[in-house]
Each structure stands twice: as C-alpha cells, then as structure tokens.
Amino acid sequence: MDIEKIREIIEKEPDEAVSDVLEGVKERYGEIPYILEFMRDMPDLLLPKVMYDNSIMREFERLDPKTIELICIGVSSALRCDHCMNMHIRVANRLGLTKEEIFDAVLIAGAISNASVLAEGTRALDAEFNGRKCDGNDDCDVCKIANHD
C-alpha cells in the first residue's frame, strides 16, 4: 500500500475509513474475513493490520494473486488453521485455481511440516542420546549429514 493511500485512509473519520477498507477487502476476497469483521469496531487495530497485510500480500507485483493464495493455503494448512485455510480455499476457487492446484499447496505444506518435525526431533534425540547439541556448524554429525554433497 503506497504512502498516499495510507495518508488518505488516516485522514478519514474512523468509521468511514473502516468501511472503505473493508469494502476493498470484500472486493478482493469476495468476502470479509471473520477476524476483520470482529475488529470492525476497533479502527485503531483494524486499519494498521489491513494496511500491513495489504502491503505484503496484495500490493506488490512480484507474485500474482493465485500464487499468493496458494502460499496462504499452504501456510494455513501447515499451521492447521482451518478457518484461514477454508477462507483462502474459497478465494482460490474464485480466482479459478483448480482443486488439484490447491491440493498441491496442501501436499507441499505437509511435506515441509513433516520435515520440520523430523528436523527438530532428530536433533533432540541426537543431543539426548549422543551428547551432541547441533548449533548449526559443520562440526556435528547432523550438520555433516545435512550438508554432504
């Protein structure tokens, strides 16, 4: 979100700013997410949150909207946030993403989640049973295994 747009929002009366911001969210998503609806009466929290989120997820041009939604689905899935995942699946569907494309994002999230569990678990086991603490340097066996070519 550019500075001029932020300035416009800040200069409005809180109720008008909230209405305008939520209308923009609804145009983009096709709905107003529950969290934002819940925060409707808290403009001092809602407005900065939406401006921040938009600056990251909606205003730059390096990623297209479909890719952003697939990332949102993957992260929501990995974090096990059903509410976020369901909303982003609806948005992805509205954008024309296929069920298979959406499922691919979920599969990738599952693989990364699994790797995260294994990375933490194996390091903890190695530290407990072998007296090794992995600190990310190449001297420990875990790093040697991970960094081999």
ABEGO torsion letter per residue (X at the ends): XBAAAAAAAAABBAAAAAAAAAAAAAAAAGBBBAAAAAAAABAAAAAAAAAAAAAAAAABAABBAAAAAAAAAAAAAAAGBAAAAAAAAAAAAAAGBBAAAAAAAAAAAAAAAAAAAAAAAAAAAAAAAAGBBBAGBAABAAAAAAABX
